[in-house]
């Protein structure tokens, strides 16, 4: 996975990964080919980081997290056309499995062995998987 660090307005490019005091933001390609990571204050929001760092605008092609040394919060939004899967339950289950694998790989590659959390406001998608065996 190619990882690009986005420094934004900082005059001095410094190593910010594994810096305990500030949260980081990342966008990670669904296929795991590349990711962009930035200090949260520089990246602002996922779609802004995507546009600034990669000059791309389709946020639906990326997993989105905000993380620090305690955990990673996953903005869990499954695109309606993810991998061309029409069935909503199966699409969400596939997105979840792919996301856990890809996000974990990213986090480990930048030195973070932290749990992935899905904030409550994004858990509505989890209802599809509660009673299903995927």
C-alpha positions as CSV (number, residue, x, y, z in Angstrom):
1,X,0.0,0.0,0.0
2,X,1.4,3.4,-1.0
3,X,0.9,5.9,1.8
4,X,1.1,9.6,1.1
5,X,1.4,12.1,4.0
6,X,-0.4,15.3,3.5
7,X,1.2,18.3,5.3
8,X,-1.2,21.0,4.3
9,X,-0.2,24.5,5.4
10,X,2.7,23.4,7.5
11,X,5.9,25.2,6.5
12,X,8.1,22.5,8.0
13,X,7.3,18.9,7.0
14,X,7.6,16.9,10.2
15,X,6.9,13.3,11.1
16,X,3.5,13.3,12.6
17,X,2.7,9.6,12.6
18,X,2.8,8.1,16.1
19,X,2.6,11.6,17.5
20,X,0.5,11.0,20.6
21,X,-1.0,14.5,21.0
22,X,-2.9,15.0,17.8
23,X,-5.5,12.9,16.0
24,X,-4.9,11.9,12.4
25,X,-7.3,11.5,9.4
26,X,-6.9,9.0,6.6
27,X,-8.6,8.0,3.4
28,X,-7.8,4.5,2.2
29,X,-8.6,3.2,-1.3
30,X,-11.1,0.3,-1.2
31,X,-8.6,-1.8,-3.2
32,X,-5.9,-1.1,-0.7
33,X,-3.5,0.3,-3.3
34,X,-3.0,3.7,-1.6
35,X,-3.9,5.9,1.3
36,X,-3.5,9.5,2.4
37,X,-2.9,10.4,6.0
38,X,-2.7,13.9,7.6
39,X,-3.1,15.6,10.9
40,X,-6.8,16.2,11.4
41,X,-6.4,19.9,11.5
42,X,-4.6,19.9,8.1
43,X,-6.9,17.4,6.4
44,X,-10.1,18.9,7.9
45,X,-12.6,16.4,6.5
46,X,-12.2,13.3,4.4
47,X,-13.6,14.7,1.1
48,X,-11.4,17.8,1.5
49,X,-8.3,15.7,2.2
50,X,-9.1,13.7,-0.9
51,X,-9.4,16.8,-3.1
52,X,-6.3,18.5,-1.6
53,X,-3.9,15.5,-1.5
54,X,-4.9,13.5,-4.6
55,X,-7.0,16.0,-6.7
56,X,-9.8,13.4,-6.7
57,X,-13.4,13.8,-5.7
58,X,-15.1,10.5,-5.5
59,X,-15.1,9.8,-1.7
60,X,-17.1,6.6,-2.3
61,X,-14.0,4.9,-3.4
62,X,-12.3,5.3,0.0
63,X,-12.6,4.0,3.6
64,X,-12.5,6.9,6.0
65,X,-11.0,7.0,9.5
66,X,-9.9,9.4,12.2
67,X,-7.4,7.8,14.5
68,X,-4.9,8.2,17.3
69,X,-2.9,5.9,19.6
70,X,-6.1,4.8,21.4
71,X,-8.3,3.8,18.4
72,X,-9.6,4.4,14.9
73,X,-13.1,5.7,14.3
74,X,-14.4,4.5,11.0
75,X,-16.9,6.7,9.1
76,X,-18.9,3.7,8.0
77,X,-20.8,4.7,4.9
78,X,-21.3,1.8,2.4
79,X,-21.7,3.2,-1.2
80,X,-24.8,2.0,-2.9
81,X,-22.7,0.5,-5.8
82,X,-20.0,-1.1,-3.7
83,X,-18.4,-3.8,-5.9
84,X,-21.6,-4.0,-8.0
85,X,-23.4,-5.9,-5.3
86,X,-27.1,-5.2,-5.6
87,X,-28.4,-7.0,-2.4
88,X,-28.0,-4.4,0.4
89,X,-27.3,-6.9,3.2
90,X,-24.6,-8.7,1.2
91,X,-23.1,-5.4,0.1
92,X,-22.9,-4.0,3.6
93,X,-21.4,-7.3,4.8
94,X,-18.8,-7.3,2.1
95,X,-18.0,-3.6,2.7
96,X,-17.6,-4.4,6.4
97,X,-15.2,-7.3,5.9
98,X,-13.1,-5.5,3.3
99,X,-13.0,-2.4,5.4
100,X,-11.8,-4.2,8.6
101,X,-9.0,-6.0,6.5
102,X,-7.9,-2.9,4.6
103,X,-8.1,-0.4,7.5
104,X,-6.2,-2.9,9.8
105,X,-3.5,-3.3,7.1
106,X,-3.2,0.5,6.8
107,X,-3.0,1.1,10.6
108,X,-0.4,-1.5,11.1
109,X,1.7,-0.2,8.2
110,X,1.8,3.2,9.9
111,X,2.6,1.7,13.3
112,X,-0.8,1.8,15.0
113,X,-2.1,-1.5,16.5
114,X,-5.4,0.0,17.7
115,X,-9.1,-1.2,17.7
116,X,-11.4,0.0,14.9
117,X,-14.6,1.6,16.2
118,X,-17.7,2.4,14.3
119,X,-19.3,5.4,16.0
120,X,-23.0,4.9,17.0
121,X,-24.3,7.3,14.4
122,X,-22.9,5.0,11.7
123,X,-24.1,1.7,13.2
124,X,-27.5,1.8,11.4
125,X,-25.9,-0.4,8.7
126,X,-24.9,-3.0,11.3
127,X,-28.6,-3.8,11.7
128,X,-28.5,-5.7,8.5
129,X,-25.8,-8.0,9.8
130,X,-27.0,-8.6,13.4
131,X,-28.9,-11.8,12.8
132,X,-27.2,-12.9,9.6
133,X,-24.3,-15.3,9.4
134,X,-21.8,-13.9,6.9
